[in-house]
Amino acid sequence: MKNKILETAAEMFLSYGFKSVTMDDIAQKMGISKKTIYSHFQNKKLLVTESTLGVFYQIKKGVETIRRKQHNPILELYEIKKFVNKHLKDEKSAPQYQLHKYYPIVHKKLVEKQFEVMEECISTNLKKGIAQELYRKEIDIAFVTRIYFKGVMGIKDIETFTPEDFTMTYLLENFIDYHIRGIATKKGIETLEHTKTAQTKIAL
């Protein structure tokens, strides 16, 4: 039952937001009493924490699976983007924003874990791109890795990128394009254009 509660809560939080969804909403969705939820989670903050970390580890596992497929580094970024979007439901209600505003401690812990994973993932992607002559050899890997992380986090700021004007799919698509064009060689740009064309055909 505990895992089912976590699964349902995570889905609802991502769909409607961490603040918007109440314990009553989750109980009603599952057809159980609120008392049953409290028997597994003492309070909503604990449920938010465990469900958030659960989603994080699920995404981490999926990203690791994609990386093991040994795609070229540009395609790898697009495959990761597609996977993350699918599992975060395009973040239409900006749950990251609500998590930061209403559960700052949980948000801080999540961001720390995200950076740990992304630092290793992106730095490896950059090294692989340089080795394959897709990225320029003179780029500063530590700097670009951190710029990428800050950029991904920054486009989730709904005060700057309002959900009414920008979907998360659109933002991530354009951010990756922006990122790659800033570090790519001529061969990398050609690979980028080929990857985007192929991704568009798949989407259709």
ABEGO torsion letter per residue (X at the ends): XAAAAAAAAAAAAAAAEAAABBAAAAAAAAGBBAAAAAAABABAAAAAAAAAAAAAAAAAAAAAAAAAAGBBAAAAAAAAAAAAAAAAGGGAAGAAAAAAAABAAAAAAAAAAAAAAAAAAAAAAAAAAAAAGABBAABBAAAAAAAAAAAAAAAABAAABBAAABBAAAAAAAAAAAAAAAABBAAAAAAAAAAAAAAAAAAX
